[in-house]
Amino acid sequence: MTNNPVIVIEEKKRRTGLVWFAGGVAALLLGGSTFALWSASEGFAGSTITAGDLNISVDEASFWDVSADRADSTTSVPGTDGSQKGHPLKPSDGSTWRMVPGDKVAAAFSSDITLEGDNLVGQLTLDGLQNNELENKGMTYSFEVYQAGKKIVGEKALPTTGQVALADFSAPATGQDSGLEDADGTTVLPMTDTTENLTIVVYGSFDASTEKRDQVTAKDTLADLELSLKQIRDTGAQFVAQDHSE
């Protein structure tokens, strides 16, 4: 009989110890654990987006007497289609050659333009006439544009005030896929290569009806003319016209 109380006490201690241990584990699980949720990721092969290019270079001008009745006007003006014949004037002739009523002189500029960009339209402009001394009131000016030796802009009047738009060109649209092309063939002229050669011919015509001593010794200086190429986005088949008045 003396052993039973001892056994009962030991069982209670063991039970109490088990309850305390279980409670401690529950506290650890509820208060300090974190649960991981599934996730996955994978990289992808990207691409490089490269800006296009717009550029222009101009060679020195050559000057020509292209008067229609000059018998020795037999040389084709460089860069033209051969239809414009003239007699070359040496650079020094500018100070010694004397123009008379009925004469027509030409200044030919060779220019390389670069357009690279699927939606790129460039406008070629001429500026600077208004900054020159234009004393001869009997003179009128005009221009033509040739692309790789082909006439693309026939002779047009050239105003002597402000910047003048000569022609609009579109870059080769190799990436347009099924979209509208930049060029419509009329208002915007297509380029087949990224860089193409243009020839701009500026004409000065001395009115043949000038009489008496009108305009004698009058001087017209053609210097510091500037050809420019700038991007435009309101011309071309794929563009919506924009209002740039503001």
C-alpha positions as CSV (number, residue, x, y, z in Angstrom):
1,M,0.0,0.0,0.0
2,T,2.9,2.4,0.6
3,N,3.9,2.4,-3.1
4,N,0.6,3.6,-4.8
5,P,0.8,7.3,-3.8
6,V,4.2,7.5,-5.3
7,I,3.1,6.1,-8.6
8,V,0.2,8.5,-8.9
9,I,2.4,11.6,-8.3
10,E,4.8,10.5,-10.9
11,E,2.1,10.1,-13.5
12,K,0.7,13.6,-12.8
13,K,4.1,15.1,-13.2
14,R,4.6,13.3,-16.5
15,R,1.2,14.4,-17.7
16,T,1.8,18.0,-16.6
17,G,5.1,18.0,-18.4
18,L,3.6,16.7,-21.6
19,V,0.8,19.3,-21.6
20,W,3.3,22.1,-21.1
21,F,5.5,20.8,-23.9
22,A,2.6,20.6,-26.4
23,G,1.5,24.1,-25.5
24,G,5.0,25.4,-26.1
25,V,5.1,23.9,-29.6
26,A,1.7,25.4,-30.5
27,A,2.9,28.8,-29.5
28,L,5.9,28.5,-31.7
29,L,3.8,27.4,-34.7
30,L,1.2,30.1,-34.4
31,G,3.4,33.0,-33.5
32,G,6.7,32.7,-35.4
33,S,6.2,30.7,-38.7
34,T,6.0,32.0,-42.3
35,F,4.2,30.3,-45.2
36,A,5.8,30.1,-48.7
37,L,3.4,30.6,-51.8
38,W,4.4,29.2,-55.2
39,S,5.9,31.6,-57.7
40,A,7.9,31.3,-60.9
41,S,9.7,33.7,-63.3
42,E,11.6,33.4,-66.6
43,G,13.7,36.0,-68.5
44,F,13.0,36.8,-72.2
45,A,15.3,37.7,-75.1
46,G,14.9,41.4,-75.8
47,S,15.9,43.5,-78.8
48,T,17.7,46.8,-79.5
49,I,15.7,49.8,-80.6
50,T,18.0,52.0,-82.7
51,A,17.2,55.6,-83.7
52,G,17.2,56.5,-87.4
53,D,19.3,59.1,-89.2
54,L,18.8,62.4,-91.0
55,N,21.7,64.2,-92.6
56,I,22.7,66.4,-95.5
57,S,26.0,67.3,-97.2
58,V,26.6,69.8,-99.9
59,D,29.4,70.1,-102.4
60,E,30.7,73.3,-103.9
61,A,28.4,74.9,-106.5
62,S,29.4,75.0,-110.2
63,F,28.2,77.9,-112.4
64,W,27.0,77.7,-116.0
65,D,25.9,80.0,-118.8
66,V,22.8,78.2,-119.9
67,S,21.5,80.9,-122.3
68,A,19.4,79.1,-124.9
69,D,20.9,81.0,-127.8
70,R,24.6,80.4,-126.9
71,A,26.1,78.1,-129.5
72,D,28.8,76.7,-127.2
73,S,26.3,75.6,-124.5
74,T,27.0,72.0,-125.3
75,T,28.1,70.5,-121.9
76,S,25.5,68.8,-119.7
77,V,25.2,70.4,-116.3
78,P,26.5,67.7,-113.8
79,G,23.8,65.8,-111.9
80,T,21.1,66.6,-114.4
81,D,19.5,64.3,-116.9
82,G,21.5,65.8,-119.8
83,S,18.7,68.0,-121.1
84,Q,20.2,71.1,-119.5
85,K,23.2,72.2,-121.6
86,G,25.5,75.0,-120.6
87,H,28.9,76.6,-121.0
88,P,30.9,76.2,-117.8
89,L,32.0,79.3,-115.9
90,K,35.2,79.1,-114.0
91,P,35.1,80.2,-110.3
92,S,37.0,83.3,-111.3
93,D,34.5,84.2,-114.0
94,G,32.1,85.4,-111.3
95,S,33.9,88.7,-111.1
96,T,34.6,89.0,-114.9
97,W,31.6,87.6,-116.6
98,R,29.0,90.2,-117.4
99,M,25.4,89.3,-117.7
100,V,23.2,91.0,-120.3
101,P,19.4,91.0,-121.0
102,G,18.3,87.6,-122.3
103,D,21.1,85.7,-120.4
104,K,20.4,82.8,-118.1
105,V,22.9,81.6,-115.5
106,A,22.7,78.4,-113.5
107,A,24.3,77.4,-110.2
108,A,24.3,73.6,-109.6
109,F,24.6,72.2,-106.1
110,S,25.3,68.5,-105.5
111,S,23.9,67.2,-102.2
112,D,23.7,63.8,-100.5
113,I,20.7,63.4,-98.2
114,T,20.3,60.6,-95.6
115,L,17.0,59.4,-94.4
116,E,16.7,56.3,-92.2
117,G,13.5,55.6,-90.3
118,D,10.3,53.8,-91.1
119,N,8.1,56.9,-90.6
120,L,10.7,59.5,-91.6
121,V,9.8,62.2,-94.1
122,G,12.3,64.9,-94.8
123,Q,11.8,68.3,-96.4
124,L,14.5,69.9,-98.4
125,T,14.6,73.7,-98.2
126,L,16.7,76.5,-99.6
127,D,17.4,79.6,-97.6
128,G,19.5,82.7,-97.8
129,L,18.5,84.5,-101.0
130,Q,16.9,87.2,-98.9
131,N,20.3,87.9,-97.2
132,N,22.0,88.8,-100.5
133,E,22.3,92.0,-102.4
134,L,19.8,91.6,-105.3
135,E,20.1,94.9,-107.1
136,N,19.1,93.8,-110.5
137,K,15.3,94.4,-110.8
138,G,15.2,92.6,-114.1
139,M,16.4,89.2,-112.6
140,T,14.0,86.4,-111.7
141,Y,15.0,83.1,-110.1
142,S,13.8,79.5,-110.5
143,F,15.0,76.0,-109.5
144,E,14.9,72.4,-110.5
145,V,15.7,69.2,-108.5
146,Y,17.3,66.0,-109.8
147,Q,17.4,62.7,-107.9
148,A,20.2,60.4,-109.1
149,G,20.2,62.2,-112.4
150,K,16.4,62.1,-112.9
151,K,14.4,65.3,-112.9
152,I,11.9,65.1,-110.1
153,V,10.9,68.7,-109.7
154,G,10.5,70.7,-113.0
155,E,11.6,74.3,-113.1
156,K,9.6,76.4,-110.6
157,A,9.8,80.0,-109.5
158,L,12.1,80.6,-106.6
159,P,11.0,83.4,-104.2
160,T,13.8,85.7,-103.0
161,T,12.2,86.1,-99.5
162,G,12.6,83.6,-96.8
163,Q,13.0,79.8,-96.7
164,V,11.6,77.9,-99.7
165,A,10.6,74.2,-99.7
166,L,12.1,72.4,-102.7
167,A,10.8,68.9,-102.3
168,D,9.7,66.3,-99.7
169,F,11.3,62.8,-99.5
170,S,10.6,59.6,-97.6
171,A,13.1,57.2,-96.2
172,P,12.9,53.6,-97.5
173,A,10.1,52.1,-95.6
174,T,11.5,48.6,-95.1
175,G,9.8,48.0,-91.8
176,Q,6.3,49.3,-92.6
177,D,5.0,45.8,-93.3
178,S,1.3,46.2,-94.2
179,G,1.1,49.8,-93.0
180,L,0.8,52.8,-95.3
181,E,4.0,53.9,-97.0
182,D,5.6,57.3,-96.3
183,A,5.6,58.3,-99.9
184,D,2.6,58.9,-102.1
185,G,4.7,59.5,-105.2
186,T,3.4,63.0,-105.7
187,T,3.7,65.3,-102.7
188,V,6.3,63.0,-101.0
189,L,8.9,61.4,-103.2
190,P,10.2,57.9,-102.4
191,M,13.9,57.1,-101.8
192,T,15.1,53.6,-102.7
193,D,18.4,53.9,-100.7
194,T,19.1,55.4,-97.3
195,T,21.5,57.9,-98.8
196,E,20.9,59.4,-102.3
197,N,22.4,62.1,-104.3
198,L,20.4,65.2,-105.3
199,T,21.3,68.0,-107.6
200,I,19.6,71.4,-107.1
201,V,19.9,73.8,-110.0
202,V,19.2,77.5,-109.2
203,Y,18.6,79.7,-112.3
204,G,18.9,83.4,-112.7
205,S,17.2,84.9,-115.8
206,F,17.8,88.5,-117.0
207,D,14.6,89.8,-118.5
208,A,15.2,90.1,-122.3
209,S,12.8,93.1,-122.5
210,T,15.0,95.3,-120.4
211,E,15.7,98.4,-122.4
212,K,17.7,101.7,-122.4
213,R,20.2,101.6,-119.6
214,D,18.0,99.9,-117.1
215,Q,19.9,97.7,-114.6
216,V,23.3,98.4,-116.1
217,T,26.1,97.5,-113.6
218,A,23.5,96.2,-111.2
219,K,24.9,93.3,-109.0
220,D,23.1,90.3,-107.7
221,T,25.2,88.4,-105.1
222,L,24.5,84.7,-104.6
223,A,26.4,83.8,-101.5
224,D,25.8,81.9,-98.2
225,L,22.8,80.0,-99.6
226,E,21.9,77.1,-97.3
227,L,20.3,73.8,-98.1
228,S,18.6,72.2,-95.2
229,L,16.8,68.9,-94.5
230,K,14.3,68.7,-91.7
231,Q,11.8,66.1,-90.5
232,I,8.1,66.8,-91.1
233,R,5.2,64.7,-89.9
234,D,2.2,66.3,-91.5
235,T,2.8,65.1,-95.1
236,G,2.7,61.6,-96.4
237,A,0.1,58.9,-97.0
238,Q,0.2,57.5,-93.5
239,F,0.1,60.7,-91.5
240,V,-2.8,62.7,-90.3
241,A,-2.5,66.4,-91.1
242,Q,-1.6,68.4,-88.0
243,D,-2.2,72.1,-87.2
244,H,1.1,73.8,-86.4
245,S,-0.3,77.3,-86.2
246,E,0.1,77.6,-82.4
